[in-house]
Amino acid sequence: MKKTFIHATKTFAHQAHVLFAFIIGTAFLSACSTIPTTGPDYLKKPGAIEEDYYDVNITTHDGKRLRATVFQPALKAGETAPIVLHAHGFGVFRMSGPISLYGLGIYAGQSAKEAWKQGYWVISYDERGHGASEGIIRVMSPEHEVKDISTIIDWATNNLHRVSMDGPNDPKVGMIGESYGGGAQLMGAVQDPRIDALIPVTTWHSFLNSLTPNDVPKSGWLTTLILSGNVLNPGNMSPVLNKAYWQAREGQIGSEIFEFLGSHSPQFNCNNDLLPTDVDVLLIQGFRDVLFPLNEAIFNKDCLQRAGSNDVRLIGTQDGHLLPLTQWSNGLPGYNIETNIHCNEDTFNMVEMAVDWFDEKLKGIYKKADYIPNICLSQGYNHGVVLNKVPVGGPSFEFSDVNINSNFTGFFESALMPFEWLAGLITPRLEDPKLEEHQRTDASMRPAFIPLYVSTEDQGLTGIPRIQLELTSDDDSAPVVFAGLGVKRASNRQIELINQQITPIKGIGNHDLDMMAVSTRLEKGDIAGLLIYGYSNQYRFSGANWLNSTKLSGAVQIPLLPANSTNIAHN
């Protein structure tokens, strides 16, 4: 009797599990099948409509399904509104509602949500292979992810009905998005001339140069990206990308990835005269962004202006992509854009700036964005400067006989920083600093520091440094060192790597190249100099032999910006 009862209980439990699974599966399939592929019928009528949001499925040119969330603005009877497409970052998902990761915590989503509140159609979509969208992640293929943008614009034109138009089948369209979503905009505007205004945030000009500068893989960020892409979107990553990652971990860059990603960058379009000619672009890039440094936005600005784009402006924030476990963040781990930007004496809210940009460019509100400078570069979280052009190079300083005795040089810097910061609290201010007293040119564990300049006034150090370097080594393998500008504050003993930006330099011989753009304020008595590392956590495992010894000599040009510089503009 007992066995019969147990058997019956197990049978019932099994049937219950099967029934539960069937109900869940049916509900899931039902939910998928009930997501509409068209807009609401009431949009065909001219009456007033209420603010709302809802999911839709959009079919691509090659039969894949894209999932999108449409944010419908409140419109009066007969009123229309422009469209803003919101494109998300790599590995993550669309803004599925006002209370979501993007809607609450990420700048591009916050700006898109505010645009919706201010009377715009906003369409936030899962990029191909991400979230609920089908397909393979090819990292902005012109024939796939980029072409999907035109598909979404076509869908909106045919289904939302209450859309402001420039002409037949030509809606007023803007785009906003960071990183992966920024690249989508710059690539999409080349293929689809209907796009009128862009706000690309912290994105690339050259994918390959960003991820492997001077042929050294950024293994820290590559690991983060490949992990998030595979974990959050399992099975959707192109095998070429996964294979290239493991090659990069070994310090190798295969030819296959160059061919695969060759046309997936604005650089390719720029070099081949595939240029958008009638689009207004507000570029936003961060000085602390070690994935896509500000150099990338400068290249994009130059390219867009050469293309004849009507209005191209550049805002240089402090934050952007912040490498997890390496860079601190004021917001979400790994990514942040600060709330306000300082431009000379003015302070602007970043979300308001984005909406004002769309108001002028899409709604035609005269001079609504006129206050936004052509170039505004932050110099910290409390300072910023408006410039006529981004400085490249500057006063030149020579150095010689710098020894990096191993690739452990700089390995322990993260652990030592808190102790140096505490010691700095009781360190007396330097009143008359001497360069030779702060030199460290024979480096084994701590990075080399070559002091170059003592500031005699409050001034800026803002722009792209340049370096010419002769690198020699007894090792037959190609040595790798990492160079960055540092500053030893008069009020502190710690040597600060400005914006955490470093430039990898690989191989014996002579090198002449731009360094990563930086921006900070110098006070009287601050010492600016060159930091040289044998190890960087941004490029972990991408260096040469751990016991490699390297000698360096050369010169560096620092973009100093005196208070009376003629390059400082008035807005």
Secondary structure, DSSP 8 states (H G I E B T S, - for coil): -HHHHHHHHHHHHHHHHHHHHHHHHHHHHHHHHHS-SS--GGGGS-S-B--EEEEEEEE-TTS-EEEEEEEE--B-TT--B-EEEEE--TTS----SSSSHHHHH-HHHHHHHHHHHTT-EEEEE--TTSTT--S-B-SS-TTTHHHHHHHHHHHHHHHT--B-EEETTEE-EEEEEETHHHHHHHHHHHH-TTEEEEEEES--S-HHHHHSGGG---HHHHHHHHHHHHHHSTT-B-HHHHHHHHHHHTT---HHHHHHHTTSSHHHHHHTT----S-EEEEEEETT-SSS-HHHHHHHHHHHHHHT-S-EEEEEES-SB--TTTS--SSSTTB---SEEEETTEEEEHHHHHHHHHHHHTS--TTTTTTS-SEEEESSSS-EEEBSS--B--SEEEEEEEEE--TTTTTTHHHHHHHHHHHHTTS---SS--GGGG-B-EESSS-EEEEEEE-SSSEEEEEB-EEEEEEEESSSS--EEEEEEEEE-TT-S-EEEGGG--EEEESSEEEEEE---EEEEE-TT-EEEEEEES--GGGTT-SS-TT--EEEEEEEE--EE-TT-TTB---
